[in-house]
Structure formats: C-alpha cells, structure tokens
Amino acid sequence: MEQRGRKAGRPPQDAALRLERAHRILDSATGLVLRQGYDGTTVEDIARHTGIAKGTIYLHWRTREELFAALLRRERLEMLSEVRRRAEESPGTVGDLLGLLASELMRKPLTRASVLGDSEVLGKLIRRKRDGGVSDDLRDGLGGYLDALAAHGGLRTDLSPAERVTALVSVLYGFLIVSRMLPRDYRPSDERLAELLADAGARTLEPGAPVSADDARAISRATLRFLDLALESARRKLHVSLGIQDPGVQGSGVQGSGVQGSGVREPDVPKPDVHEPDVRELGVRKPDVPKPGVREPGPPRLAVHEPGPQENTP
C-alpha cells in the first residue's frame, strides 16, 4: 500500500511547526553571523548549530542569500514593532520619529549593519544588495506622510516635497554614517546619538512654532498610520521569506524560539525576491487592492453566431 506520510527532512505539514523550525534556523544564523560574519557563515554551520540536516534548510530557502533575507526582514519587523509601540507614548513629530528609528536601529545589529553598509558583518550580502534606486512606493508613502504633517503645521512651509524627503533621509543617514567615521573619543553613545539626531531632525524640518492641540493629535495619528503601513509592508516581506501563503490567516501570533517582537504574521502570496530590506523602505505605502468586479452569472459566451428568426428559413 502506498505510504502517504511526509518524507524525512521535509518541512512539517503543520504550518505552526514549519514556522517554528524556520525561526529556530534563523535564531542559529543570527548568532553565527554576529560571531563570524556573513562570509564566514555557511549553511553547514547553521544546520549543525540548529541540529538539523543541511538539506532541511534548503527546503525552507533555496539559497543562503534567501535565508539571510529572511533574517534581516525578521529583525526589521522587530525593530519597527518597537518603534510603533514607543510612538504611542511620544508626541509623534517628525523629530520624535527620527529619534525612535535611530534608537531602535542601533539595538538591532544586523539591521544596523545593513543600513550602514557594514561589510565586516554582512560581507558579500551588502555588496549584492545595493541597487541605488528609490522605489515609487517610497516616494508615495513617505511623501504622503510628510504631506499630512505639513497640512497640520508639523513641517516647514518653505520646503518642497522633494526637499522634505531629502532633508529627512540626509539627517537619518548622515548621523548614523558619520558617527562611524569619527575617532572613538568623539563618538557619542547610541542613546545620545539618537537624541542628537531627533533634535537635528526637528530643527531641520519642523517650523518651530507651536501647533494647536487638534493639530498635535492629527500629527501623532499620521505618524502612527505611517508606522502601521511600514509594519504591514515589513510583515508581508517577511512572510514571503518564510513561505507563509495562507491569505485567510491573520494574527497567528506564532513566534520563533527566543524571538521577541517577531510580530503577528499576516500572510503573503508573492514570489520571494532576493532584495534585502533596509530602513529606506519605511516609506512603503499600503498597496491598493482592486475590488473584483461582480456580475450575475449567465450562459458562457461562445464564438458562434446565433441565427436570427429570419435566418432559420431554408
């Protein structure tokens, strides 16, 4: 009689078990890459550290690059989840947002290495991931967020939309990158760097004049909505990497071993890509999902001419 059980080494058919094993693999990969770098970490190393066969890893990800894409995406989701939580307790101005992003990014070593282009940690992965382009989603999402702040007096009025984005990205990246170039005696602590960055962002982008209580609440809501969209995008990208494809499951809450903040996992269907996420993708807006047209069922249309009454006469 034919055996229908799963073959040894295949990912578990149960979605929760499969996801748990994927996270165990990622946990092992995180520790290894932080100790010996991406270039020095092999699939064999990860399998041995996880206690599974090498082939099992390839049943989750086709290549080592895809595995590390999942690793970076998971950490990015954790970072954004914490930024969103802390934003609930902050005024939600653009300066506050920059400070929170910097503070949490500095706590995430792989995300930090990705943003700063640290090849000592991520090696060849950094060199492969650079595409030099800015997506339309980044322009629309981040631009729309800044427009909402400007409408409520949260941004200077003498800056064009393009100048706002340029200033924001320059402050964020400038502080993070330049601090690494300074002598050690001149490098501030991570906490102080986040404070300086937030202050510079406020001085560069905010008008300086106080806003009304209603406008302050609207600015805070706009920041939270922006972070919600960034979280949604981060979840979708992680689900692609984890192979979660059930569009009917939301909020499964499954987390990997030793992982906090990996977040509620909303599924996604798109084919995995190899592009590694970084903080530049925070401006991704919620995708528009067209509503399918509905029509009453009828007989199928055939490519056959139906004769009229006058054509029935021989």
Residue, then its C-alpha position, 0 to 999 in steps of 0.5 A: m500500500e502506498q505510504r502517504g506520510r511526509k518524507a524525512g527532512r521535509p518541512p512539517q505539514d503543520a504550518a505552526l511547526r514549519l514556522e517554528r523550525a524556520h525561526r529556530i534556523l534563523d535564531s542559529a544564523t543570527g548568532l553565527v553571523l554576529r560571531q563570524g560574519y556573513d562570509g564566514t557563515t555557511v549553511e553547514d554551520i547553521a544546520r549543525h548549530t540548529g541540529i538539523a540536516k543541511g538539506t532541511i534548510y534548503l527546503h525552507w530557502r533555496t539559497r543562503e542569500e534567501l535565508f539571510a533575507a529572511l533574517l534581516r526582514r525578521e529583525r526589521l519587523e522587530m525593530l519597527s514593532e518597537v518603534r510603533r509601540r514607543a510612538e504611542e507614548s511620544p508626541g509623534t513629530v517628525g523629530d520624535l520619529l527620527g529619534l525612535l528609528a535611530s534608537e531602535l536601529m542601533r539595538k538591532p545589529l544586523t539591521r544596523a549593519s545593513v543600513l550602514g553598509d557594514s561589510e565586516v558583518l554582512g560581507k558579500l550580502i551588502r555588496r549584492k544588495r545595493d541597487g541605488g534606486v528609490s522605489d515609487d512606493l517610497r516616494d508615495g508613502l513617505g511623501g504622503y506622510l510628510d504631506a499630512l504633517a505639513a497640512h497640520g503645521g508639523l513641517r516647514t512651509d518653505l520646503s518642497p516635497a522633494e526637499r522634505v524627503t531629502a532633508l529627512v533621509s540626509v539627517l537619518y543617514g548622515f548621523l548614523i554614517v558619520s558617527r562611524m567615521l569619527p575617532r572613538d573619543y568623539r563618538p557619542s553613545d547610541e542613546r545620545l546619538a539618537e537624541l542628537l539626531a531627533d533634535a537635528g531632525a526637528r530643527t531641520l524640518e519642523p517650523g518651530a512654532p507651536v501647533s494647536a492641540d487638534d493639530a498635535r493629535a492629527i500629527s501623532r495619528a499620521t505618524l502612527r498610520f505611517l508606522d502601521l503601513a511600514l509594519e504591514s509592508a515589513r510583515r508581508k516581506l517577511h512572510v514571503s521569506l518564510g513561505i507563509q501563503d495562507p491569505g485567510v490567516q491573520g494574527s497567528g501570533v506564532q513566534g520563533s524560539g527566543v524571538q521577541g517582537s517577531g510580530v503577528r504574521e499576516p500572510d503573503v502570496p508573492k514570489p520571494d525576491v532576493h532584495e534585502p530590506d533596509v530602513r529606506e523602505l519605511g516609506v512603503r505605502k499600503p498597496d491598493v487592492p482592486k475590488p473584483g468586479v461582480r456580475e450575475p452569472g449567465p450562459p458562457r459566451l461562445a464564438v458562434h453566431e446565433p441565427g436570427p428568426q429570419e435566418n432559420t428559413p431554408 
